[in-house]
C-alpha cells in the first residue's frame, strides 16, 4: 500500500528534479508478489511422534491402535494371575507362621527370585532366535519380540494389562495346581516369588527401556541396586552382536551366561542336531540398535525419544 501511494503521489507532482528521480526509482523497483505457504496436517498424526513413524512401517503400531491399550480381557487375566499368586503367597506365610519355619521359606523365595531371572533369559533367548509368527502357542510372542527389536521403545507405550496379560494367563493356569494341591510353606514361597517375577518380568523389561526422569524413584533405586535389570545393562541386548543379556528380571545371570557362552553352546547343539540356525547368527540391521545416553534419553530405529 505504501509503494502504491508513493507512486501515485509522484505521478501527480512530477515537477521537481527530486520528484522525477524518485518516480524513476519507484518505477524501476521490483514488485514483490506475496506468496502463501500451505501446510498440510494429517488429523490425528503427530509428525514428531516416533510411534507414528513406526506405524508408517507397521500399521499394528498406529498411535490410536488398540494393540497398545488394555482390554477388559487383558485386565481379567492379569487380575486372575495376581490372585493366584497372592493365594500362594498367603498360604506360604500362613504355613510358615503355623510351623515356625521362617528361614526355609525365605531361602525358597530367594531361590525363586534368582531362578526367575534365569528362566526369563532362557525363554527370551528361545523366542528371539527360533520360530515365527505361525509357531504354535508361542507365535504371537515371537512376533511381538521381533517387533520389539525394531522399535524397542514401543514397550514403554503399552498399557499395564496389555503388557502383562499373556503372562498373567500363564500364571493363572499354572499356579492353580499349586494352590489346590499343597499347603507347604517352602513350595508356596518358591512358587509365588518365581511366578510373580516371571509374570511381572515384562514390566521390569519396560522399565529397562524407560528414562530415569520418567520412572518412579523406587524403581530407579532398585535398578541402581541391581535388584531389577537396569537400562544400561539391558541396552547391551539391543546392540551388536545381539546375542546376549537376555535375562530381564534382575539381570544377575547375564554376565555368567554371556561370559561362558552358554547360549552359543546351546545354539551349536541345536544346529548340529536339527540343522536350525538361530536368528542371532544373521546380524540384524544396524538401525535396530538402541543407545543409552548419559542423560538417559533413548534413540532407536534412528530416532530419539526425550
C-alpha positions as CSV (number, residue, x, y, z in Angstrom):
1,X,0.0,0.0,0.0
2,X,2.9,2.4,0.8
3,X,4.5,1.8,-2.6
4,X,1.2,2.4,-4.4
5,X,0.6,5.6,-2.5
6,X,4.1,6.9,-3.2
7,X,3.9,6.2,-6.9
8,X,0.5,7.9,-7.2
9,X,1.8,11.0,-5.4
10,X,4.9,11.2,-7.7
11,X,2.7,10.9,-10.8
12,X,0.5,13.8,-9.7
13,X,3.5,16.0,-8.8
14,X,6.4,15.2,-11.2
15,X,7.6,18.8,-11.4
16,X,10.8,18.8,-9.3
17,X,14.0,17.0,-10.2
18,X,14.0,15.2,-6.9
19,X,10.4,14.1,-7.6
20,X,11.3,12.8,-11.1
21,X,14.2,10.9,-9.7
22,X,12.1,9.3,-7.0
23,X,9.5,8.5,-9.7
24,X,12.1,6.8,-11.8
25,X,13.4,4.8,-8.9
26,X,9.9,3.8,-7.8
27,X,9.0,2.6,-11.3
28,X,12.3,0.6,-11.6
29,X,11.9,-1.0,-8.2
30,X,11.0,-4.7,-8.4
31,X,7.5,-5.7,-7.5
32,X,7.2,-8.2,-4.7
33,X,4.4,-10.7,-5.1
34,X,3.1,-12.1,-1.9
35,X,3.2,-15.9,-1.6
36,X,1.4,-18.2,0.6
37,X,2.7,-21.4,2.2
38,X,0.2,-24.2,2.6
39,X,0.9,-26.6,5.4
40,X,-1.0,-29.9,5.2
41,X,-1.6,-31.6,8.6
42,X,-3.0,-35.0,8.7
43,X,-5.5,-35.2,11.5
44,X,-4.6,-37.4,14.4
45,X,-0.9,-37.8,13.4
46,X,1.8,-36.0,15.3
47,X,4.7,-35.6,12.7
48,X,7.2,-35.7,15.6
49,X,5.8,-38.9,17.0
50,X,8.1,-41.9,17.0
51,X,5.0,-44.0,17.3
52,X,3.7,-42.5,14.1
53,X,6.9,-43.2,12.3
54,X,6.9,-46.8,13.4
55,X,3.2,-47.1,12.4
56,X,4.1,-46.0,8.9
57,X,6.2,-49.2,8.6
58,X,3.9,-51.4,10.6
59,X,0.2,-50.5,10.8
60,X,-0.2,-52.5,14.0
61,X,1.7,-49.8,15.8
62,X,-0.5,-46.9,14.9
63,X,-0.9,-44.2,17.6
64,X,-4.5,-45.0,18.1
65,X,-4.2,-48.7,17.6
66,X,-5.9,-50.8,20.2
67,X,-2.9,-53.1,20.2
68,X,-1.2,-50.8,22.7
69,X,-4.3,-50.4,25.0
70,X,-5.6,-52.7,27.7
71,X,-8.9,-54.5,27.2
72,X,-11.2,-56.0,29.8
73,X,-9.9,-59.4,28.8
74,X,-6.4,-58.3,29.5
75,X,-7.3,-56.9,32.8
76,X,-9.2,-60.1,33.8
77,X,-6.2,-62.3,33.0
78,X,-3.9,-60.0,34.9
79,X,-6.3,-60.0,37.9
80,X,-6.5,-63.8,37.8
81,X,-2.8,-64.2,37.6
82,X,-2.3,-61.8,40.6
83,X,-5.0,-63.6,42.6
84,X,-3.4,-67.0,42.1
85,X,0.0,-65.6,43.1
86,X,-1.5,-63.9,46.2
87,X,-3.2,-67.1,47.3
88,X,0.1,-69.0,47.1
89,X,1.9,-66.3,49.0
90,X,-0.8,-66.2,51.7
91,X,-0.6,-70.0,52.0
92,X,3.2,-69.8,52.4
93,X,3.0,-67.1,55.1
94,X,0.2,-68.9,57.0
95,X,2.0,-72.3,56.9
96,X,5.3,-70.7,57.9
97,X,3.7,-69.0,60.9
98,X,1.9,-72.2,62.0
99,X,5.1,-74.3,61.7
100,X,7.5,-71.8,63.0
101,X,9.6,-72.2,59.8
102,X,11.0,-68.9,58.6
103,X,14.4,-69.5,57.2
104,X,13.4,-72.2,54.7
105,X,10.6,-70.2,53.1
106,X,12.8,-67.2,52.9
107,X,15.6,-69.2,51.1
108,X,13.0,-70.7,48.8
109,X,11.7,-67.2,47.9
110,X,15.3,-66.0,47.2
111,X,15.8,-69.1,45.0
112,X,12.6,-68.3,43.2
113,X,13.8,-64.7,42.5
114,X,17.2,-65.8,41.2
115,X,15.9,-68.6,39.1
116,X,13.2,-66.5,37.6
117,X,15.9,-64.3,36.1
118,X,17.5,-67.3,34.6
119,X,14.1,-68.5,33.3
120,X,13.3,-65.2,31.6
121,X,16.8,-65.4,29.9
122,X,16.3,-68.9,28.5
123,X,12.8,-68.1,27.3
124,X,13.8,-64.7,25.8
125,X,16.7,-66.4,24.0
126,X,14.4,-69.1,22.6
127,X,11.8,-66.7,21.2
128,X,14.4,-64.3,19.9
129,X,16.2,-66.9,17.9
130,X,13.7,-69.6,16.9
131,X,10.2,-69.9,15.4
132,X,8.0,-67.3,13.8
133,X,4.5,-65.8,13.9
134,X,3.0,-69.2,12.8
135,X,4.7,-71.2,15.5
136,X,2.0,-72.9,17.7
137,X,1.4,-71.5,21.2
138,X,4.5,-69.1,21.1
139,X,3.9,-67.5,17.7
140,X,2.3,-64.3,19.0
141,X,5.1,-63.7,21.5
142,X,7.8,-64.5,18.9
143,X,6.2,-61.9,16.6
144,X,5.9,-59.4,19.4
145,X,9.6,-59.7,20.4
146,X,10.8,-59.3,16.8
147,X,8.8,-56.1,16.6
148,X,10.3,-55.1,19.9
149,X,13.8,-55.3,18.4
150,X,12.8,-52.9,15.6
151,X,11.0,-50.4,17.9
152,X,12.3,-51.1,21.5
153,X,10.6,-48.0,22.9
154,X,7.1,-49.3,22.0
155,X,7.0,-51.4,25.1
156,X,7.0,-48.2,27.2
157,X,3.8,-47.1,25.4
158,X,1.9,-50.3,26.2
159,X,-0.7,-50.1,29.0
160,X,-0.1,-52.2,32.1
161,X,-2.5,-55.0,31.5
162,X,-1.8,-55.0,27.7
163,X,1.9,-55.7,28.6
164,X,1.3,-58.4,31.2
165,X,-1.9,-60.2,30.1
166,X,-0.1,-63.1,28.3
167,X,2.0,-64.0,31.4
168,X,-1.0,-63.3,33.6
169,X,-2.9,-66.0,31.8
170,X,0.0,-68.4,32.2
171,X,0.3,-67.8,35.9
172,X,-3.4,-68.1,36.5
173,X,-3.4,-71.5,34.9
174,X,0.0,-72.7,36.2
175,X,-0.5,-71.7,39.8
176,X,-3.9,-73.3,40.2
177,X,-2.4,-76.8,40.8
178,X,-0.1,-75.5,43.5
179,X,-2.8,-73.6,45.2
180,X,-5.1,-76.7,45.3
181,X,-2.5,-79.5,45.9
182,X,-0.4,-78.4,48.8
183,X,-0.1,-76.1,51.8
184,X,3.7,-76.5,52.1
185,X,5.3,-73.1,53.1
186,X,8.5,-73.7,51.2
187,X,6.8,-74.8,48.0
188,X,4.4,-71.8,48.0
189,X,7.2,-69.4,48.9
190,X,9.2,-70.5,45.8
191,X,6.2,-70.7,43.5
192,X,4.8,-67.3,44.5
193,X,8.1,-65.4,44.1
194,X,9.2,-67.3,41.0
195,X,5.8,-66.9,39.3
196,X,5.5,-63.3,40.4
197,X,8.9,-62.4,38.9
198,X,8.0,-64.2,35.7
199,X,4.6,-62.5,35.4
200,X,6.0,-59.0,36.0
201,X,9.2,-59.5,34.0
202,X,7.6,-57.7,31.1
203,X,7.0,-54.7,33.4
204,X,10.7,-54.8,34.6
205,X,11.6,-55.1,30.9
206,X,9.5,-51.9,30.1
207,X,11.2,-50.1,32.9
208,X,14.6,-51.1,31.5
209,X,13.6,-49.1,28.4
210,X,12.4,-46.1,30.4
211,X,14.3,-42.9,31.3
212,X,15.2,-42.1,34.9
213,X,13.2,-38.9,34.7
214,X,10.0,-40.8,33.9
215,X,10.4,-43.8,36.3
216,X,9.3,-43.8,39.9
217,X,12.2,-43.1,42.3
218,X,11.7,-46.6,43.9
219,X,12.2,-48.3,40.5
220,X,15.3,-46.3,39.8
221,X,16.7,-47.2,43.2
222,X,16.0,-50.9,42.7
223,X,17.7,-50.7,39.3
224,X,20.7,-49.0,40.8
225,X,21.0,-51.7,43.5
226,X,20.9,-54.4,40.8
227,X,17.6,-55.9,42.1
228,X,15.9,-55.0,38.8
229,X,17.5,-55.1,35.4
230,X,18.8,-51.6,34.6
231,X,18.6,-49.7,31.4
232,X,22.3,-49.6,31.0
233,X,22.6,-53.4,31.3
234,X,19.6,-54.3,29.1
235,X,20.7,-51.8,26.4
236,X,23.5,-54.1,25.5
237,X,20.9,-56.6,24.3
238,X,19.9,-54.1,21.6
239,X,23.4,-53.6,20.3
240,X,25.6,-55.8,18.1
241,X,26.1,-58.7,18.1
242,X,22.5,-59.0,19.5
243,X,23.2,-62.4,21.2
244,X,23.4,-61.7,25.0
245,X,21.9,-60.0,28.0
246,X,18.7,-61.9,27.6
247,X,17.7,-62.0,31.3
248,X,15.1,-59.3,32.3
249,X,14.3,-59.7,36.0
250,X,17.5,-58.6,37.7
251,X,20.0,-59.4,35.0
252,X,22.1,-61.2,37.6
253,X,22.7,-64.2,35.3
254,X,23.6,-62.2,32.2
255,X,27.4,-61.9,32.9
256,X,27.7,-65.6,33.7
257,X,25.7,-66.8,30.7
258,X,27.5,-64.5,28.2
259,X,31.0,-65.0,29.6
260,X,30.7,-68.8,29.4
261,X,28.8,-68.6,26.1
262,X,26.1,-70.9,27.4
263,X,23.5,-69.8,24.7
264,X,26.1,-70.1,22.0
265,X,26.8,-73.7,23.0
266,X,23.0,-74.4,23.0
267,X,22.7,-72.9,19.6
268,X,25.5,-75.1,18.3
269,X,23.9,-78.2,19.7
270,X,20.5,-77.4,18.1
271,X,22.2,-76.6,14.8
272,X,24.2,-79.8,14.6
273,X,21.3,-81.9,15.8
274,X,18.4,-80.3,14.0
275,X,20.1,-78.1,11.3
276,X,18.3,-75.0,12.6
277,X,20.2,-71.7,12.6
278,X,19.4,-69.1,15.3
279,X,18.5,-65.6,14.2
280,X,21.4,-64.2,16.1
281,X,23.8,-65.8,13.5
282,X,22.4,-63.3,11.0
283,X,23.2,-59.9,12.3
284,X,20.1,-57.6,12.3
285,X,20.2,-54.3,10.6
286,X,22.2,-51.6,12.4
287,X,19.2,-49.4,12.7
288,X,17.8,-51.9,15.3
289,X,20.5,-50.6,17.7
290,X,19.4,-48.8,20.7
291,X,21.7,-46.3,22.5
292,X,21.6,-45.1,26.1
293,X,23.0,-41.6,26.6
294,X,24.3,-40.1,29.8
295,X,21.0,-38.3,30.3
296,X,19.0,-41.5,29.9
297,X,17.4,-40.4,26.7
298,X,17.0,-43.1,24.2
299,X,17.4,-43.5,20.4
300,X,16.1,-46.4,18.5
301,X,15.5,-47.0,14.8
302,X,17.4,-43.8,14.2
303,X,15.1,-41.7,16.3
304,X,15.3,-40.1,19.7
305,X,12.7,-40.0,22.4
306,X,13.0,-37.4,25.1
